[in-house]
Amino acid sequence: MSKNPSKGNAYEADLRLLQIELVKLQREIIHQGTRLLVILEGRDAAGKDGSIKRITEHLSPRDTRVVALNKPSSREADEWYFQRYVAQLPLARECVLFNRSWYNRAGVEKVMGFCTADQHQQFMSTVNTFESLLVQSDIQIIKYYLDITKEEQSARLLERAQDPLKQWKISPIDQQAQQRWDAYSDARDEMLRKTNSEDAPWTIIDANDKKLTHLNLIRDLLSRVHYEGKDQSLLKLDPHIAFRWPAHSKNLPKLAK
């Protein structure tokens, strides 16, 4: 619960208005038969689950899917890398949210040694073309990277370990998140630099404040898509929370190192 009741009430009120806008967007997607793919990447404990929950809370489950794939099976490991993700792409009239995606290969798989250097290089050299093909096939792709500081990640991982309701989130990878912080930073920077394309650019979310993360991510998402009855007055972004990569302005925050 918020320590400041008025701030908490303001958050709930703002969130409700934005969720109403999301329902409008879904109505448009269904009516027009369009396909929307939202990719959420980020540090461990950056708040991907919570952000997705706020987005989908009042959307039709028949027309909205959340995809969070487990590690590939031995059979899937021998397939074309993108193959198991292709099967999860949105159909007409669907919105699909990827809670982590094919960018696992650019992050955790590289850092933890779960893929070879050749596999990583092949991914980096083909992912932009792959995404461009999807966009040319009328799938709109919106990519977010949720960034937090090392101190904030440490606090959240500790909270996760102590909360009996969050035990399902604990994994052996969590134990490496802090120890391999610099390696994850380097992998993130390379990923953003090489996969920020015109067809599928990255948006960075400063996710250190969960409530500001939810509100600004949803505002950005709504501002990027067309739907009837859009209330533009609700979509003013905080440029210090949500901003395009790379950030050229000296006034914008830098990625956590």
MITI-595431 format. One line per field, with one value per atom (N, C-alpha, C): x, z, y; residue number from 1; residue in three letters. Coordinates in pm, whole numbers, plus 50000, padded with zeros to 5 digits. Example, Ala and Ser with C-alpha at 12.3 -4.5 7.8 and 13.67 -1.06 7.14 Angstrom:
2
east	[51319;51230;51320;51285;51367;51290]
up	[50780;50780;50780;50708;50714;50787]
north	[49431;49550;49670;49775;49894;50003]
i	[1;1;1;2;2;2]
aa	[ALA;ALA;ALA;SER;SER;SER]
//
This chain:
257
east	[50084;50000;50088;50044;50121;50129;50249;50265;50191;50162;50090;49954;49846;49715;49669;49694;49647;49721;49851;49928;49878;49848;49795;49661;49574;49444;49457;49552;49574;49622;49710;49758;49643;49559;49446;49351;49327;49237;49297;49425;49492;49497;49526;49533;49398;49292;49158;49128;49159;49133;49215;49338;49422;49375;49323;49271;49144;49067;48951;48998;49107;49165;49212;49269;49313;49194;49082;48961;48918;48927;48897;48991;49118;49216;49182;49146;49113;48991;48893;48775;48816;48910;48958;49033;49118;49193;49097;48994;48895;48818;48775;48693;48772;48898;48979;49052;49054;49124;49275;49327;49471;49541;49675;49758;49862;49867;49960;50047;50178;50274;50351;50343;50415;50520;50647;50759;50809;50818;50873;50999;51110;51238;51286;51391;51445;51521;51579;51652;51559;51618;51541;51483;51356;51284;51257;51261;51236;51087;50999;50856;50778;50827;50756;50620;50619;50493;50388;50428;50333;50281;50369;50327;50227;50255;50164;50030;50033;49908;49822;49883;49805;49750;49824;49776;49658;49666;49567;49451;49455;49361;49215;49179;49038;49017;49114;49099;49038;48978;48915;49022;49015;49115;49108;48996;48984;49062;49089;49156;49291;49336;49463;49539;49665;49747;49878;49919;50050;50136;50252;50342;50468;50496;50618;50672;50751;50796;50904;50901;51007;51129;51237;51356;51320;51385;51349;51378;51293;51317;51436;51481;51594;51556;51431;51387;51382;51328;51319;51457;51553;51688;51752;51704;51759;51683;51574;51495;51554;51501;51529;51495;51584;51569;51434;51385;51261;51135;51151;51036;50931;50974;50874;50807;50872;50810;50709;50738;50646;50509;50509;50382;50299;50361;50291;50254;50283;50255;50105;50065;49921;49851;49732;49643;49564;49485;49399;49308;49292;49207;49268;49399;49464;49572;49587;49701;49779;49908;49993;50105;50129;50237;50341;50463;50573;50642;50635;50708;50844;50939;51063;51029;51129;51102;51225;51233;51352;51479;51462;51579;51646;51592;51665;51806;51815;51945;52045;51995;52084;52120;52045;52066;52109;52011;52043;52119;52085;52154;52301;52328;52467;52543;52485;52554;52577;52479;52488;52552;52589;52654;52559;52431;52332;52328;52402;52414;52561;52598;52736;52755;52881;52910;52855;52862;52809;52658;52590;52444;52404;52477;52448;52470;52579;52608;52504;52461;52359;52228;52193;52072;52082;52192;52208;52208;52253;52260;52131;52035;51911;51785;51791;51668;51601;51677;51615;51539;51597;51529;51403;51412;51296;51183;51214;51111;51055;51139;51090;50991;51017;50924;50789;50793;50668;50591;50662;50597;50538;50611;50560;50440;50424;50307;50195;50204;50100;50088;50200;50205;50278;50210;50276;50353;50482;50568;50606;50586;50628;50717;50841;50941;50977;50973;51010;51125;51218;51321;51305;51273;51254;51389;51435;51568;51557;51636;51640;51786;51809;51944;51980;52108;52156;52100;52091;52040;51892;51814;51671;51650;51729;51717;51748;51852;51888;51774;51711;51601;51482;51453;51337;51362;51484;51515;51507;51549;51538;51393;51312;51168;51104;51143;51089;51122;51244;51287;51214;51169;51105;50954;50896;50751;50701;50622;50575;50484;50426;50340;50418;50548;50630;50734;50717;50816;50827;50719;50722;50813;50845;50931;51080;51113;51254;51312;51429;51497;51647;51721;51868;51930;51864;51915;51917;51818;51812;51944;52001;52121;52240;52231;52340;52319;52198;52165;52256;52281;52368;52516;52553;52693;52739;52649;52684;52624;52606;52544;52614;52746;52819;52805;52807;52792;52653;52550;52415;52406;52476;52477;52538;52650;52716;52627;52562;52474;52354;52298;52187;52227;52341;52385;52407;52467;52488;52354;52262;52131;52059;52055;51986;52052;52183;52257;52234;52229;52223;52082;51984;51849;51746;51792;51701;51676;51576;51552;51436;51425;51315;51181;51176;51051;51012;51113;51084;51183;51163;51255;51231;51332;51320;51273;51190;51155;51206;51279;51333;51235;51212;51130;51217;51232;51299;51201;51228;51130;51157;51230;51262;51141;51044;50918;50808;50753;50660;50535;50479;50357;50381;50491;50524;50554;50613;50638;50507;50411;50283;50216;50206;50133;50201;50332;50402;50416;50431;50436;50303;50193;50062;50037;50075;50058;50136;50259;50340;50276;50233;50169;50048;49962;49841;49875;49983;50019;50075;50116;50181;50084;49960;49863;49741;49674;49553;49429;49338;49206;49109;48983;48880;48854;48830;48793;48910;49032;49150;49145;49167;49172;49318;49362;49502;49544;49450;49485;49538;49511;49556;49695;49750;49868;49997;50001;50123;50227;50342;50448;50545;50603;50717;50841;50914;51028;51145;51139;51242;51208;51087;51044;51038;50981;50967;51029;51128;51195;51252;51261;51315;51466;51514;51658;51708;51825;51909;51856;51888;51845;51953;51924;52024;52027;51916;51911;51994;52072;52152;52064;51938;51849;51780;51793;51728;51817;51756;51837;51921;52029;52114;52078;52114;52088;52172;52116;52184;52309;52418;52546;52582]
up	[50000;50000;50000;49928;49922;50059;50092;50217;50212;50094;50076;50015;50097;50045;49926;49927;49815;49687;49700;49583;49531;49624;49583;49515;49567;49505;49366;49351;49221;49120;49165;49077;49032;49124;49089;48992;49015;48927;48787;48779;48649;48577;48652;48592;48535;48607;48558;48425;48415;48291;48175;48204;48100;48061;48157;48125;48041;48061;47975;47832;47817;47684;47622;47704;47652;47600;47668;47620;47486;47470;47341;47233;47268;47173;47133;47230;47196;47105;47131;47044;46900;46884;46751;46685;46763;46709;46660;46738;46700;46577;46576;46465;46335;46343;46222;46183;46271;46241;46241;46318;46320;46419;46417;46502;46571;46704;46783;46868;46859;46939;47027;47159;47255;47322;47312;47370;47492;47605;47727;47766;47765;47809;47927;47993;48104;48203;48299;48405;48482;48549;48644;48749;48784;48885;48839;48709;48661;48657;48673;48680;48555;48477;48356;48389;48489;48526;48570;48656;48705;48596;48505;48395;48305;48274;48189;48258;48387;48462;48452;48465;48456;48316;48216;48078;48050;48092;48051;48148;48261;48371;48327;48237;48197;48049;47986;47844;47830;47715;47689;47679;47763;47756;47627;47557;47429;47318;47336;47231;47275;47392;47448;47498;47461;47510;47567;47679;47737;47713;47653;47619;47703;47782;47862;47849;47748;47717;47814;47845;47922;47834;47893;47812;47708;47591;47483;47520;47469;47485;47398;47414;47333;47184;47154;47015;46963;47044;47003;46987;47065;47057;46922;46852;46720;46606;46638;46535;46503;46395;46367;46492;46534;46665;46682;46578;46590;46582;46551;46516;46627;46749;46856;46890;46857;46877;46767;46646;46534;46565;46630;46664;46762;46830;46930;46880;46755;46703;46700;46710;46713;46583;46597;46484;46461;46357;46333;46453;46493;46605;46740;46744;46870;46911;47042;47103;47182;47155;47225;47294;47421;47497;47528;47488;47518;47646;47749;47873;47854;47804;47743;47608;47522;47383;47322;47189;47121;47166;47234;47283;47402;47447;47543;47492;47361;47303;47313;47315;47325;47469;47565;47706;47786;47848;47944;47879;47754;47692;47667;47627;47605;47737;47835;47962;48037;48035;48111;48031;47906;47826;47776;47761;47714;47562;47494;47349;47313;47194;47149;47094;47077;47018;46876;46802;46665;46666;46758;46767;46802;46894;46931;46813;46741;46627;46517;46493;46391;46429;46557;46601;46578;46621;46610;46465;46374;46234;46156;46220;46148;46212;46339;46409;46347;46300;46240;46114;46033;45911;45946;46047;46092;46135;46216;46264;46150;46055;45940;45859;45845;45774;45846;45979;46055;46034;46039;46019;45879;45780;45643;45627;45721;45721;45808;45839;45912;46059;46120;46264;46320;46402;46465;46586;46593;46702;46785;46916;47008;47114;47125;47211;47328;47449;47570;47642;47692;47782;47915;48021;48155;48228;48267;48325;48471;48558;48699;48745;48858;48913;48982;49005;49075;49215;49282;49419;49424;49326;49323;49293;49203;49173;49296;49370;49490;49591;49611;49706;49661;49533;49484;49490;49460;49468;49612;49707;49848;49890;49847;49878;49819;49697;49630;49710;49758;49832;49965;50022;50153;50147;50029;50014;49971;50055;50018;49895;49860;49742;49613;49624;49505;49485;49553;49543;49401;49326;49189;49099;49140;49058;49077;49184;49216;49121;49067;48979;49005;48963;48978;48906;48801;48727;48815;48907;48997;49074;49117;49198;49121;48988;48905;48860;48881;48828;48882;49012;49073;49045;49053;49031;48888;48794;48653;48601;48690;48654;48536;48540;48433;48300;48303;48181;48121;48208;48159;48101;48163;48110;47971;47954;47823;47718;47756;47661;47624;47723;47698;47601;47624;47540;47396;47380;47244;47177;47251;47196;47149;47233;47197;47076;47076;46968;46833;46832;46706;46662;46751;46714;46725;46734;46735;46589;46528;46386;46363;46241;46207;46219;46180;46187;46330;46415;46552;46648;46678;46769;46914;46997;47141;47215;47315;47412;47548;47615;47747;47852;47953;48068;48192;48256;48386;48486;48529;48605;48755;48807;48950;49037;48984;49055;48981;49048;48980;48928;49006;48965;48845;48848;48733;48610;48633;48523;48456;48535;48479;48400;48458;48395;48266;48270;48153;48042;48078;47976;47902;47976;47912;47828;47878;47800;47669;47678;47556;47458;47509;47423;47353;47426;47367;47266;47291;47198;47067;47063;46945;46852;46892;46812;46783;46674;46637;46691;46748;46782;46795;46771;46775;46918;46934;47063;47158;47104;47190;47264;47395;47478;47494;47408;47407;47539;47610;47735;47841;47825;47924;47893;47777;47728;47736;47824;47838;47913;47847;47902;47986;48084;48155;48079;48011;47929;48009;48142;48226;48264;48233;48263;48135;48029;47902;47791;47723;47618;47514;47392;47282;47301;47251;47251;47108;47088;47192;47237;47361;47417;47390;47301;47263;47360;47427;47515;47641;47678;47800;47924;47910;48026;48055;47963;47985;48068;48142;48226;48142;48199;48134;48181;48101;48141;48262;48347;48471;48439;48503;48483;48610]
north	[49880;50000;50124;50227;50350;50415;50471;50544;50677;50724;50850;50816;50815;50774;50854;50985;51066;51031;51001;50959;50826;50734;50604;50617;50703;50724;50785;50877;50939;50835;50746;50638;50550;50508;50421;50491;50619;50693;50707;50740;50753;50618;50513;50381;50339;50366;50329;50398;50526;50600;50542;50505;50447;50308;50233;50100;50109;50214;50238;50263;50338;50361;50230;50142;50012;49930;49939;49870;49927;50059;50121;50066;50057;50005;49862;49780;49641;49634;49718;49722;49753;49846;49883;49766;49698;49584;49476;49448;49346;49391;49517;49568;49572;49612;49627;49499;49402;49277;49292;49386;49411;49319;49325;49239;49326;49313;49394;49303;49324;49249;49346;49325;49408;49321;49362;49288;49363;49293;49351;49275;49346;49293;49377;49331;49409;49324;49392;49324;49229;49130;49051;49144;49125;49203;49346;49372;49508;49542;49444;49473;49438;49344;49305;49242;49153;49087;49187;49280;49379;49470;49509;49596;49525;49399;49322;49303;49279;49263;49388;49505;49630;49652;49610;49626;49535;49411;49310;49294;49363;49339;49342;49433;49446;49418;49355;49320;49181;49158;49028;48919;48816;48709;48629;48637;48566;48633;48761;48837;48893;48852;48897;48775;48765;48654;48707;48646;48674;48551;48570;48460;48472;48369;48363;48220;48197;48062;48016;47886;47824;47803;47756;47728;47623;47628;47534;47390;47302;47159;47119;46996;46949;46950;46922;46924;47068;47159;47299;47361;47314;47369;47342;47240;47206;47273;47343;47410;47548;47607;47747;47827;47916;47980;48049;48114;48192;48105;47976;47893;47886;47864;47850;47982;48094;48224;48255;48211;48234;48175;48059;47993;48076;48174;48254;48394;48425;48558;48585;48712;48743;48708;48654;48634;48763;48766;48882;48904;49031;49073;49039;49015;48977;49076;49090;49158;49053;49040;48944;49020;48986;49046;48940;48963;48871;48917;48832;48854;48786;48860;48813;48751;48744;48708;48645;48656;48607;48681;48793;48866;48797;48684;48602;48570;48551;48515;48629;48752;48868;48899;48843;48875;48755;48689;48583;48468;48431;48319;48352;48475;48515;48522;48590;48613;48481;48392;48268;48154;48180;48076;47969;48004;47908;47898;47984;47975;47995;47953;47971;48111;48151;48281;48290;48181;48179;48195;48128;48140;48283;48344;48482;48575;48556;48642;48625;48501;48478;48548;48541;48610;48759;48818;48963;49009;48925;48964;48939;48868;48835;48891;48932;48969;49092;49190;49308;49272;49183;49138;49062;48976;48899;48992;49091;49183;49267;49306;49382;49300;49170;49082;49076;49074;49072;49203;49314;49444;49454;49404;49404;49313;49219;49130;49185;49316;49388;49349;49313;49297;49419;49496;49610;49561;49597;49556;49677;49666;49772;49706;49755;49693;49785;49727;49801;49730;49812;49761;49832;49754;49809;49807;49925;49939;49982;49918;49955;49960;50025;50032;49902;49885;49765;49759;49875;49880;49841;49891;49859;49712;49657;49515;49430;49467;49394;49394;49509;49520;49436;49436;49359;49209;49167;49025;48976;49059;49023;49013;49109;49105;48980;48947;48828;48702;48693;48575;48561;48674;48672;48665;48685;48688;48550;48481;48348;48347;48462;48467;48487;48511;48534;48425;48313;48206;48151;48157;48105;48187;48309;48394;48364;48291;48268;48163;48192;48097;48104;48002;48007;48127;48175;48290;48414;48425;48540;48557;48444;48449;48507;48502;48551;48696;48749;48881;48989;48985;49085;49056;48930;48894;48926;48913;48936;49068;49162;49290;49356;49365;49433;49359;49227;49149;49171;49178;49206;49348;49443;49580;49584;49514;49512;49445;49335;49265;49352;49420;49512;49622;49683;49795;49749;49632;49579;49549;49490;49458;49584;49685;49808;49875;49876;49943;49875;49743;49669;49633;49642;49598;49709;49833;49947;49989;49929;49950;50048;50095;50185;50115;49987;49912;49876;49853;49809;49874;50003;50073;50033;50060;50035;50159;50138;50241;50197;50285;50255;50306;50222;50261;50259;50375;50380;50322;50199;50122;50118;50214;50214;50244;50316;50342;50263;50163;50072;50143;50234;50301;50392;50467;50551;50466;50350;50256;50217;50173;50127;50239;50356;50466;50511;50527;50579;50475;50349;50246;50238;50240;50233;50358;50474;50597;50589;50541;50529;50431;50317;50217;50275;50343;50400;50509;50582;50690;50637;50510;50453;50384;50368;50293;50380;50348;50423;50352;50428;50375;50491;50462;50565;50610;50738;50793;50813;50820;50836;50969;50963;51083;51125;51217;51257;51323;51380;51450;51354;51224;51125;51071;51108;51037;51118;51216;51295;51214;51193;51110;51192;51126;51182;51136;51228;51188;51133;51146;51088;50944;50900;50763;50679;50735;50662;50746;50688;50763;50667;50716;50636;50618;50507;50482;50502;50566;50625;50761;50796;50923;51028;51121;51220;51339;51365;51481;51458;51557;51548;51546;51587;51594;51461;51366;51236;51145;51052;50963;50867;50820;50723;50583;50484;50348;50311;50226;50188;50107;50142;50072;49995]
i	[1;1;1;2;2;2;3;3;3;4;4;4;5;5;5;6;6;6;7;7;7;8;8;8;9;9;9;10;10;10;11;11;11;12;12;12;13;13;13;14;14;14;15;15;15;16;16;16;17;17;17;18;18;18;19;19;19;20;20;20;21;21;21;22;22;22;23;23;23;24;24;24;25;25;25;26;26;26;27;27;27;28;28;28;29;29;29;30;30;30;31;31;31;32;32;32;33;33;33;34;34;34;35;35;35;36;36;36;37;37;37;38;38;38;39;39;39;40;40;40;41;41;41;42;42;42;43;43;43;44;44;44;45;45;45;46;46;46;47;47;47;48;48;48;49;49;49;50;50;50;51;51;51;52;52;52;53;53;53;54;54;54;55;55;55;56;56;56;57;57;57;58;58;58;59;59;59;60;60;60;61;61;61;62;62;62;63;63;63;64;64;64;65;65;65;66;66;66;67;67;67;68;68;68;69;69;69;70;70;70;71;71;71;72;72;72;73;73;73;74;74;74;75;75;75;76;76;76;77;77;77;78;78;78;79;79;79;80;80;80;81;81;81;82;82;82;83;83;83;84;84;84;85;85;85;86;86;86;87;87;87;88;88;88;89;89;89;90;90;90;91;91;91;92;92;92;93;93;93;94;94;94;95;95;95;96;96;96;97;97;97;98;98;98;99;99;99;100;100;100;101;101;101;102;102;102;103;103;103;104;104;104;105;105;105;106;106;106;107;107;107;108;108;108;109;109;109;110;110;110;111;111;111;112;112;112;113;113;113;114;114;114;115;115;115;116;116;116;117;117;117;118;118;118;119;119;119;120;120;120;121;121;121;122;122;122;123;123;123;124;124;124;125;125;125;126;126;126;127;127;127;128;128;128;129;129;129;130;130;130;131;131;131;132;132;132;133;133;133;134;134;134;135;135;135;136;136;136;137;137;137;138;138;138;139;139;139;140;140;140;141;141;141;142;142;142;143;143;143;144;144;144;145;145;145;146;146;146;147;147;147;148;148;148;149;149;149;150;150;150;151;151;151;152;152;152;153;153;153;154;154;154;155;155;155;156;156;156;157;157;157;158;158;158;159;159;159;160;160;160;161;161;161;162;162;162;163;163;163;164;164;164;165;165;165;166;166;166;167;167;167;168;168;168;169;169;169;170;170;170;171;171;171;172;172;172;173;173;173;174;174;174;175;175;175;176;176;176;177;177;177;178;178;178;179;179;179;180;180;180;181;181;181;182;182;182;183;183;183;184;184;184;185;185;185;186;186;186;187;187;187;188;188;188;189;189;189;190;190;190;191;191;191;192;192;192;193;193;193;194;194;194;195;195;195;196;196;196;197;197;197;198;198;198;199;199;199;200;200;200;201;201;201;202;202;202;203;203;203;204;204;204;205;205;205;206;206;206;207;207;207;208;208;208;209;209;209;210;210;210;211;211;211;212;212;212;213;213;213;214;214;214;215;215;215;216;216;216;217;217;217;218;218;218;219;219;219;220;220;220;221;221;221;222;222;222;223;223;223;224;224;224;225;225;225;226;226;226;227;227;227;228;228;228;229;229;229;230;230;230;231;231;231;232;232;232;233;233;233;234;234;234;235;235;235;236;236;236;237;237;237;238;238;238;239;239;239;240;240;240;241;241;241;242;242;242;243;243;243;244;244;244;245;245;245;246;246;246;247;247;247;248;248;248;249;249;249;250;250;250;251;251;251;252;252;252;253;253;253;254;254;254;255;255;255;256;256;256;257;257;257]
aa	[MET;MET;MET;SER;SER;SER;LYS;LYS;LYS;ASN;ASN;ASN;PRO;PRO;PRO;SER;SER;SER;LYS;LYS;LYS;GLY;GLY;GLY;ASN;ASN;ASN;ALA;ALA;ALA;TYR;TYR;TYR;GLU;GLU;GLU;ALA;ALA;ALA;ASP;ASP;ASP;LEU;LEU;LEU;ARG;ARG;ARG;LEU;LEU;LEU;LEU;LEU;LEU;GLN;GLN;GLN;ILE;ILE;ILE;GLU;GLU;GLU;LEU;LEU;LEU;VAL;VAL;VAL;LYS;LYS;LYS;LEU;LEU;LEU;GLN;GLN;GLN;ARG;ARG;ARG;GLU;GLU;GLU;ILE;ILE;ILE;ILE;ILE;ILE;HIS;HIS;HIS;GLN;GLN;GLN;GLY;GLY;GLY;THR;THR;THR;ARG;ARG;ARG;LEU;LEU;LEU;LEU;LEU;LEU;VAL;VAL;VAL;ILE;ILE;ILE;LEU;LEU;LEU;GLU;GLU;GLU;GLY;GLY;GLY;ARG;ARG;ARG;ASP;ASP;ASP;ALA;ALA;ALA;ALA;ALA;ALA;GLY;GLY;GLY;LYS;LYS;LYS;ASP;ASP;ASP;GLY;GLY;GLY;SER;SER;SER;ILE;ILE;ILE;LYS;LYS;LYS;ARG;ARG;ARG;ILE;ILE;ILE;THR;THR;THR;GLU;GLU;GLU;HIS;HIS;HIS;LEU;LEU;LEU;SER;SER;SER;PRO;PRO;PRO;ARG;ARG;ARG;ASP;ASP;ASP;THR;THR;THR;ARG;ARG;ARG;VAL;VAL;VAL;VAL;VAL;VAL;ALA;ALA;ALA;LEU;LEU;LEU;ASN;ASN;ASN;LYS;LYS;LYS;PRO;PRO;PRO;SER;SER;SER;SER;SER;SER;ARG;ARG;ARG;GLU;GLU;GLU;ALA;ALA;ALA;ASP;ASP;ASP;GLU;GLU;GLU;TRP;TRP;TRP;TYR;TYR;TYR;PHE;PHE;PHE;GLN;GLN;GLN;ARG;ARG;ARG;TYR;TYR;TYR;VAL;VAL;VAL;ALA;ALA;ALA;GLN;GLN;GLN;LEU;LEU;LEU;PRO;PRO;PRO;LEU;LEU;LEU;ALA;ALA;ALA;ARG;ARG;ARG;GLU;GLU;GLU;CYS;CYS;CYS;VAL;VAL;VAL;LEU;LEU;LEU;PHE;PHE;PHE;ASN;ASN;ASN;ARG;ARG;ARG;SER;SER;SER;TRP;TRP;TRP;TYR;TYR;TYR;ASN;ASN;ASN;ARG;ARG;ARG;ALA;ALA;ALA;GLY;GLY;GLY;VAL;VAL;VAL;GLU;GLU;GLU;LYS;LYS;LYS;VAL;VAL;VAL;MET;MET;MET;GLY;GLY;GLY;PHE;PHE;PHE;CYS;CYS;CYS;THR;THR;THR;ALA;ALA;ALA;ASP;ASP;ASP;GLN;GLN;GLN;HIS;HIS;HIS;GLN;GLN;GLN;GLN;GLN;GLN;PHE;PHE;PHE;MET;MET;MET;SER;SER;SER;THR;THR;THR;VAL;VAL;VAL;ASN;ASN;ASN;THR;THR;THR;PHE;PHE;PHE;GLU;GLU;GLU;SER;SER;SER;LEU;LEU;LEU;LEU;LEU;LEU;VAL;VAL;VAL;GLN;GLN;GLN;SER;SER;SER;ASP;ASP;ASP;ILE;ILE;ILE;GLN;GLN;GLN;ILE;ILE;ILE;ILE;ILE;ILE;LYS;LYS;LYS;TYR;TYR;TYR;TYR;TYR;TYR;LEU;LEU;LEU;ASP;ASP;ASP;ILE;ILE;ILE;THR;THR;THR;LYS;LYS;LYS;GLU;GLU;GLU;GLU;GLU;GLU;GLN;GLN;GLN;SER;SER;SER;ALA;ALA;ALA;ARG;ARG;ARG;LEU;LEU;LEU;LEU;LEU;LEU;GLU;GLU;GLU;ARG;ARG;ARG;ALA;ALA;ALA;GLN;GLN;GLN;ASP;ASP;ASP;PRO;PRO;PRO;LEU;LEU;LEU;LYS;LYS;LYS;GLN;GLN;GLN;TRP;TRP;TRP;LYS;LYS;LYS;ILE;ILE;ILE;SER;SER;SER;PRO;PRO;PRO;ILE;ILE;ILE;ASP;ASP;ASP;GLN;GLN;GLN;GLN;GLN;GLN;ALA;ALA;ALA;GLN;GLN;GLN;GLN;GLN;GLN;ARG;ARG;ARG;TRP;TRP;TRP;ASP;ASP;ASP;ALA;ALA;ALA;TYR;TYR;TYR;SER;SER;SER;ASP;ASP;ASP;ALA;ALA;ALA;ARG;ARG;ARG;ASP;ASP;ASP;GLU;GLU;GLU;MET;MET;MET;LEU;LEU;LEU;ARG;ARG;ARG;LYS;LYS;LYS;THR;THR;THR;ASN;ASN;ASN;SER;SER;SER;GLU;GLU;GLU;ASP;ASP;ASP;ALA;ALA;ALA;PRO;PRO;PRO;TRP;TRP;TRP;THR;THR;THR;ILE;ILE;ILE;ILE;ILE;ILE;ASP;ASP;ASP;ALA;ALA;ALA;ASN;ASN;ASN;ASP;ASP;ASP;LYS;LYS;LYS;LYS;LYS;LYS;LEU;LEU;LEU;THR;THR;THR;HIS;HIS;HIS;LEU;LEU;LEU;ASN;ASN;ASN;LEU;LEU;LEU;ILE;ILE;ILE;ARG;ARG;ARG;ASP;ASP;ASP;LEU;LEU;LEU;LEU;LEU;LEU;SER;SER;SER;ARG;ARG;ARG;VAL;VAL;VAL;HIS;HIS;HIS;TYR;TYR;TYR;GLU;GLU;GLU;GLY;GLY;GLY;LYS;LYS;LYS;ASP;ASP;ASP;GLN;GLN;GLN;SER;SER;SER;LEU;LEU;LEU;LEU;LEU;LEU;LYS;LYS;LYS;LEU;LEU;LEU;ASP;ASP;ASP;PRO;PRO;PRO;HIS;HIS;HIS;ILE;ILE;ILE;ALA;ALA;ALA;PHE;PHE;PHE;ARG;ARG;ARG;TRP;TRP;TRP;PRO;PRO;PRO;ALA;ALA;ALA;HIS;HIS;HIS;SER;SER;SER;LYS;LYS;LYS;ASN;ASN;ASN;LEU;LEU;LEU;PRO;PRO;PRO;LYS;LYS;LYS;LEU;LEU;LEU;ALA;ALA;ALA;LYS;LYS;LYS]
//
